[in-house]
Amino acid sequence: MDAISQLLCDVLDEVRPDASGAVADYIPQLASADPDRLGLAIIGPRAGISAVGDADAAFTIQSISKAMVFALAVDRWGPDAVMQKVDVEPSGEPFNAISLEKGTGRPANPLINAGALAVTSLIPGADIVERSATILAGFSAFAGRDLAVDEDVYRSESATGDRNRALGHLLRSYGIFTDEVDDVVETYFRQCSALVTVQDLCVMAGTLAFGGRNPLTGERVVSERSARDTVAVMSSCGMYDNSGEWLLRVGLPAKSGVAGGLIAISPSQFGVGVFSPRLNARGNTVRGQMVLEKLSERFGMHVFEAHEAVATPEVAIREDGDELRVILGGELSFSGVERVLTRLRDIDLPGRSIVIDAGGLAQVHPMAIDVLRRQVSDSDRRVRVEG
């Protein structure tokens, strides 16, 4: 196991004993989820995925879908047109609250249910089938592979979705959309029922983190502006009525889902996906939040930390006989380690003494140095850090 994966495993091991919270049971199909599942995946700017725990476990995307559909809608119609139908202000209320603007009926933001229904109505399609296919194709582009809908979960959501239907009728009464309510609401149920893994989630998050371009496939999924606007809304609204505290403590734009999924974005650095089905009273995964809080703290991922050339540290390599000196400058973040390792891949390293000269770094995250040391160390090499 490589050094980064080992560090991620260590984080999972720390949070695994916490058994607080409970799986969602208001959607019958979700109530049967294994509460002990725990997975984590992270993708960097050069498409390297580190996935640990139950990384291959499939679950439904649920409300994480709201962020992706918002990005697709903004990309098609532009932010001004979308904001005529939905605001972008934190509601301070639960995800299923009736948070509508007085007089206009605009939902507070696109990441609560009412706002998500308004945004789903903006995706073109003559009927449920066409609109759902367009959304699923968008999700697949975000994830870098073909995704499918869990039909059992969809039927379960539809059978218990009266509150969302009521929200749909309210929105239609205000003229937020003019389509048939069932067409919009059933499409919404289907988008929430798309099956993903944490690896899919980290790539979807990474696509937003890297300006709308999928880091795995290189495909341009949405524009940089659409990705930026989506990340901005996630930063203030993605964790429902816990969004303010989340931004203060963790500092990562994020979006949760009631199946236990959670994505987080470190702009230009990482996309992260986490899965743990037990939820707190606000509908957010308990252990998933703990994982991201630890990652943010240890790897310097808080969006409001001071950064200088985050992902592109200066790297110079000097060879002197059997000694290889790696001279670093600028800032070395967790993501910047990948740039250093890329420079070292073409050099014959076995048996050589390696000196990591960190004296010229203006800013460094200690965990980044530790990862770099571990990654280049083996039984045939001597590694020393200076500075």
C-alpha positions as CSV (number, residue, x, y, z in Angstrom):
1,M,0.0,0.0,0.0
2,D,1.4,3.4,-1.0
3,A,1.9,6.2,1.6
4,I,-1.2,8.2,0.7
5,S,-3.5,5.2,0.9
6,Q,-2.0,4.3,4.2
7,L,-2.7,7.7,5.6
8,L,-6.3,7.5,4.4
9,C,-6.7,4.1,6.0
10,D,-5.4,5.6,9.2
11,V,-8.2,8.2,9.1
12,L,-10.8,5.6,8.5
13,D,-9.5,3.5,11.4
14,E,-9.8,6.5,13.7
15,V,-13.5,7.2,12.9
16,R,-14.6,3.6,12.5
17,P,-15.5,3.0,16.2
18,D,-18.1,5.8,16.1
19,A,-21.5,4.1,15.8
20,S,-23.7,7.2,16.4
21,G,-26.5,8.1,14.1
22,A,-28.9,5.9,12.1
23,V,-29.5,5.0,8.5
24,A,-32.3,6.9,6.7
25,D,-35.6,5.0,7.1
26,Y,-38.1,7.4,5.6
27,I,-37.2,5.8,2.2
28,P,-37.8,2.1,2.9
29,Q,-35.1,0.9,0.5
30,L,-32.4,2.9,2.3
31,A,-33.4,1.5,5.6
32,S,-31.8,-1.8,4.6
33,A,-28.3,-0.3,4.1
34,D,-25.4,-1.9,6.0
35,P,-24.7,0.8,8.7
36,D,-21.0,-0.2,9.1
37,R,-19.9,0.5,5.5
38,L,-17.1,3.1,5.4
39,G,-15.3,4.2,2.3
40,L,-13.1,7.0,1.1
41,A,-11.6,8.1,-2.2
42,I,-9.6,11.1,-3.2
43,I,-8.4,12.3,-6.6
44,G,-5.6,14.8,-7.4
45,P,-4.9,17.0,-10.4
46,R,-3.1,14.3,-12.3
47,A,-5.9,11.7,-12.1
48,G,-4.4,9.5,-9.4
49,I,-7.1,8.0,-7.3
50,S,-6.5,6.7,-3.8
51,A,-9.4,4.7,-2.6
52,V,-9.7,2.8,0.7
53,G,-12.3,1.0,2.8
54,D,-15.5,0.0,1.1
55,A,-14.5,1.9,-2.0
56,D,-16.4,-0.4,-4.4
57,A,-19.7,-0.4,-2.4
58,A,-22.5,0.9,-4.6
59,F,-25.1,3.3,-3.1
60,T,-27.5,5.9,-4.4
61,I,-26.3,9.5,-5.0
62,Q,-29.4,11.1,-3.4
63,S,-29.0,14.9,-2.7
64,I,-25.4,15.0,-4.0
65,S,-27.1,15.0,-7.3
66,K,-28.5,18.5,-6.7
67,A,-25.0,20.0,-7.1
68,M,-24.4,18.2,-10.4
69,V,-27.8,19.1,-11.8
70,F,-27.3,22.7,-10.8
71,A,-24.0,22.8,-12.6
72,L,-25.6,21.3,-15.7
73,A,-28.5,23.9,-15.6
74,V,-26.1,26.8,-15.1
75,D,-23.9,25.6,-17.9
76,R,-26.9,25.4,-20.3
77,W,-28.8,28.6,-19.3
78,G,-26.3,30.7,-17.5
79,P,-26.5,31.8,-13.8
80,D,-28.9,34.7,-14.3
81,A,-31.5,32.6,-15.9
82,V,-31.2,29.9,-13.3
83,M,-31.4,32.4,-10.5
84,Q,-34.8,33.6,-11.8
85,K,-36.1,30.2,-10.7
86,V,-34.0,29.6,-7.6
87,D,-32.1,31.8,-5.2
88,V,-28.6,31.0,-3.8
89,E,-29.0,32.0,-0.2
90,P,-28.6,29.6,2.8
91,S,-32.0,28.7,4.1
92,G,-30.9,27.8,7.7
93,E,-33.7,25.1,7.5
94,P,-33.8,21.4,7.0
95,F,-33.5,20.0,3.4
96,N,-37.2,19.4,3.0
97,A,-38.4,22.7,4.4
98,I,-40.8,25.0,2.5
99,S,-38.2,27.7,2.0
100,L,-39.8,29.9,-0.6
101,E,-39.3,33.6,-1.2
102,K,-42.4,35.6,-0.3
103,G,-44.3,36.8,-3.4
104,T,-42.1,35.1,-6.0
105,G,-42.1,31.5,-4.7
106,R,-38.4,31.2,-5.5
107,P,-36.7,28.5,-3.4
108,A,-33.9,29.6,-1.1
109,N,-31.2,27.7,-2.9
110,P,-30.7,24.8,-5.3
111,L,-29.4,22.3,-2.6
112,I,-32.6,22.0,-0.7
113,N,-35.5,19.9,-2.1
114,A,-37.6,22.7,-3.3
115,G,-34.7,24.3,-5.1
116,A,-33.6,21.0,-6.6
117,L,-37.0,20.5,-8.1
118,A,-36.9,24.0,-9.6
119,V,-33.4,23.2,-11.1
120,T,-34.5,19.8,-12.4
121,S,-37.3,21.4,-14.3
122,L,-34.7,23.4,-16.2
123,I,-33.1,20.3,-17.7
124,P,-34.5,19.8,-21.2
125,G,-36.6,16.8,-22.1
126,A,-40.0,16.1,-23.5
127,D,-40.9,13.7,-20.7
128,I,-39.5,11.8,-17.7
129,V,-37.5,9.4,-19.8
130,E,-35.8,12.1,-21.9
131,R,-35.1,14.5,-19.0
132,S,-33.8,11.6,-16.8
133,A,-31.5,10.4,-19.6
134,T,-30.0,13.8,-20.1
135,I,-29.3,14.1,-16.3
136,L,-27.8,10.6,-16.2
137,A,-25.6,11.3,-19.2
138,G,-24.4,14.4,-17.3
139,F,-23.7,12.4,-14.2
140,S,-21.8,9.8,-16.2
141,A,-19.6,12.6,-17.7
142,F,-18.9,13.9,-14.2
143,A,-18.0,10.4,-13.0
144,G,-16.0,9.3,-16.1
145,R,-18.0,6.1,-16.6
146,D,-21.6,5.1,-17.4
147,L,-23.9,5.2,-14.4
148,A,-27.3,3.6,-13.9
149,V,-30.4,4.1,-11.8
150,D,-31.3,1.7,-9.0
151,E,-34.9,1.0,-10.0
152,D,-35.8,-0.4,-6.6
153,V,-34.7,2.7,-4.8
154,Y,-36.5,4.8,-7.4
155,R,-39.7,3.0,-6.8
156,S,-39.3,3.3,-3.0
157,E,-38.7,7.1,-3.3
158,S,-41.7,7.5,-5.6
159,A,-43.9,5.5,-3.3
160,T,-43.0,7.7,-0.3
161,G,-42.5,11.1,-2.0
162,D,-45.7,13.0,-1.2
163,R,-43.9,15.9,0.4
164,N,-41.8,16.5,-2.7
165,R,-44.9,16.3,-4.8
166,A,-46.5,18.9,-2.5
167,L,-43.4,21.1,-3.0
168,G,-43.7,20.6,-6.8
169,H,-47.3,21.8,-6.8
170,L,-46.4,24.8,-4.8
171,L,-43.6,25.7,-7.2
172,R,-45.9,25.2,-10.2
173,S,-48.6,27.4,-8.5
174,Y,-46.0,30.3,-8.4
175,G,-45.0,29.7,-12.0
176,I,-41.5,28.5,-11.1
177,F,-42.1,25.8,-13.7
178,T,-44.9,25.0,-16.1
179,D,-44.3,21.4,-16.7
180,E,-46.5,18.7,-15.3
181,V,-45.6,18.2,-11.6
182,D,-45.2,14.4,-11.9
183,D,-42.8,14.8,-14.8
184,V,-40.5,17.0,-12.7
185,V,-40.8,15.2,-9.4
186,E,-40.4,11.7,-10.9
187,T,-37.3,12.9,-12.8
188,Y,-36.0,14.2,-9.5
189,F,-36.6,10.8,-7.8
190,R,-34.7,9.1,-10.6
191,Q,-31.7,11.5,-10.4
192,C,-31.4,10.8,-6.7
193,S,-31.5,7.0,-7.4
194,A,-28.4,7.0,-9.6
195,L,-25.9,4.4,-8.3
196,V,-22.3,5.5,-7.4
197,T,-19.3,4.4,-5.5
198,V,-16.9,6.7,-3.5
199,Q,-14.6,6.5,-6.4
200,D,-17.3,7.9,-8.7
201,L,-18.0,10.6,-6.1
202,C,-14.4,11.7,-5.9
203,V,-14.1,12.0,-9.7
204,M,-17.4,14.0,-9.8
205,A,-16.1,16.3,-7.0
206,G,-12.7,16.5,-8.8
207,T,-14.5,17.6,-12.0
208,L,-15.9,20.6,-10.1
209,A,-12.6,21.1,-8.2
210,F,-10.6,21.4,-11.5
211,G,-12.9,23.9,-13.2
212,G,-15.4,21.6,-14.9
213,R,-12.9,19.2,-16.6
214,N,-13.0,15.6,-15.6
215,P,-9.5,14.8,-14.2
216,L,-9.8,11.1,-15.2
217,T,-11.0,11.4,-18.8
218,G,-9.9,15.0,-19.6
219,E,-13.4,15.7,-20.9
220,R,-14.8,19.2,-20.4
221,V,-18.1,18.5,-18.6
222,V,-19.2,22.1,-17.7
223,S,-17.5,25.4,-18.1
224,E,-15.1,26.8,-15.5
225,R,-17.7,29.5,-14.6
226,S,-20.4,26.8,-14.0
227,A,-18.1,24.7,-11.9
228,R,-17.1,27.8,-9.9
229,D,-20.6,28.9,-9.3
230,T,-21.6,25.4,-8.1
231,V,-18.7,25.2,-5.7
232,A,-19.6,28.6,-4.3
233,V,-23.2,27.5,-3.6
234,M,-21.9,24.3,-2.0
235,S,-19.7,26.3,0.3
236,S,-22.7,28.1,1.8
237,C,-25.6,25.7,1.4
238,G,-24.2,22.2,0.9
239,M,-24.6,21.0,4.4
240,Y,-28.2,22.3,5.0
241,D,-28.7,24.0,8.3
242,N,-25.2,23.0,9.4
243,S,-23.5,24.8,6.5
244,G,-22.1,27.7,8.5
245,E,-20.4,25.6,11.2
246,W,-19.1,23.3,8.5
247,L,-17.4,26.0,6.6
248,L,-15.9,27.3,9.8
249,R,-14.6,24.0,11.1
250,V,-13.8,22.1,7.9
251,G,-13.6,24.8,5.2
252,L,-14.4,22.6,2.2
253,P,-17.3,23.1,-0.1
254,A,-19.4,19.9,0.3
255,K,-22.6,18.2,-0.4
256,S,-24.2,15.3,1.4
257,G,-26.8,12.7,0.6
258,V,-29.1,10.7,2.8
259,A,-27.7,7.3,1.6
260,G,-24.5,8.3,3.4
261,G,-22.5,9.8,0.6
262,L,-20.6,13.0,0.9
263,I,-18.4,15.0,-1.5
264,A,-16.0,17.7,-0.7
265,I,-13.9,20.0,-2.9
266,S,-10.5,21.6,-2.4
267,P,-10.3,23.9,-5.4
268,S,-7.5,23.1,-7.8
269,Q,-6.2,20.4,-5.4
270,F,-8.6,17.5,-4.7
271,G,-12.0,15.9,-5.1
272,V,-13.0,13.7,-2.2
273,G,-15.8,11.2,-1.9
274,V,-16.8,9.5,1.4
275,F,-19.5,6.9,2.3
276,S,-20.9,6.0,5.7
277,P,-24.7,5.4,6.0
278,R,-25.4,6.5,9.6
279,L,-26.8,10.0,9.6
280,N,-27.2,12.7,12.2
281,A,-30.4,14.6,12.9
282,R,-29.7,17.0,10.1
283,G,-29.4,14.2,7.5
284,N,-25.6,14.3,7.1
285,T,-23.3,11.3,7.4
286,V,-21.7,11.2,10.9
287,R,-18.5,9.4,10.2
288,G,-18.2,11.0,6.7
289,Q,-18.1,14.4,8.3
290,M,-15.5,13.3,10.8
291,V,-13.3,11.9,8.0
292,L,-13.4,15.2,6.1
293,E,-12.7,17.2,9.2
294,K,-9.5,15.2,9.9
295,L,-8.4,15.4,6.2
296,S,-8.9,19.1,6.2
297,E,-6.9,19.7,9.3
298,R,-4.0,17.3,8.6
299,F,-3.6,18.1,4.9
300,G,-4.1,21.8,5.0
301,M,-7.2,21.7,2.8
302,H,-9.3,24.5,4.4
303,V,-10.3,26.8,1.6
304,F,-9.5,29.9,3.6
305,E,-6.0,29.0,4.6
306,A,-3.3,31.2,3.1
307,H,-1.8,29.5,0.0
308,E,0.9,30.3,-2.4
309,A,1.2,28.3,-5.7
310,V,-0.7,25.4,-4.0
311,A,-0.3,22.6,-6.5
312,T,2.9,23.8,-8.2
313,P,5.9,23.9,-5.9
314,E,9.2,24.8,-7.4
315,V,11.3,21.7,-7.9
316,A,15.0,21.5,-8.8
317,I,17.0,18.3,-8.9
318,R,20.7,18.2,-8.4
319,E,22.8,15.0,-8.8
320,D,26.1,14.6,-7.1
321,G,27.4,11.0,-7.4
322,D,25.2,8.7,-5.4
323,E,23.4,11.6,-3.8
324,L,20.2,13.1,-5.3
325,R,19.2,16.5,-3.9
326,V,15.6,17.6,-4.4
327,I,15.4,21.3,-3.8
328,L,11.9,22.7,-3.1
329,G,10.6,26.2,-3.3
330,G,7.3,28.0,-3.1
331,E,4.6,26.1,-1.2
332,L,4.4,22.4,-0.7
333,S,0.9,21.2,-0.1
334,F,-0.5,17.7,0.0
335,S,-1.4,18.0,-3.7
336,G,2.0,19.4,-4.6
337,V,3.7,16.1,-3.6
338,E,2.4,14.7,-6.8
339,R,4.4,17.2,-8.9
340,V,7.6,16.3,-7.0
341,L,7.0,12.6,-7.5
342,T,6.4,13.1,-11.2
343,R,9.8,14.8,-11.6
344,L,11.4,11.9,-9.8
345,R,9.8,9.1,-11.8
346,D,12.3,9.4,-14.7
347,I,15.4,9.2,-12.4
348,D,17.1,6.0,-11.4
349,L,16.6,6.0,-7.7
350,P,17.5,2.5,-6.2
351,G,20.5,2.6,-3.9
352,R,20.9,6.3,-4.0
353,S,20.9,8.7,-1.0
354,I,18.1,11.3,-1.4
355,V,18.1,14.7,0.3
356,I,14.8,16.6,0.4
357,D,15.9,20.2,0.8
358,A,12.9,22.1,2.2
359,G,14.8,25.2,3.2
360,G,13.5,27.3,0.4
361,L,9.8,26.6,1.0
362,A,7.8,29.6,1.9
363,Q,5.0,27.5,3.3
364,V,4.8,23.7,3.9
365,H,2.2,21.4,5.3
366,P,4.1,18.9,7.5
367,M,2.0,16.0,6.3
368,A,3.1,16.7,2.7
369,I,6.8,16.3,3.7
370,D,5.9,13.1,5.5
371,V,4.1,11.7,2.5
372,L,7.0,12.6,0.2
373,R,9.5,11.0,2.5
374,R,7.4,7.8,2.8
375,Q,6.7,7.7,-1.0
376,V,10.4,7.8,-2.0
377,S,11.7,5.6,0.9
378,D,12.4,1.9,0.6
379,S,15.0,-0.5,1.9
380,D,17.5,0.5,-0.8
381,R,17.3,4.3,-0.3
382,R,18.4,6.6,2.4
383,V,16.2,9.7,2.7
384,R,17.1,12.8,4.7
385,V,15.0,16.0,5.0
386,E,16.8,19.4,5.5
387,G,15.5,22.8,6.2
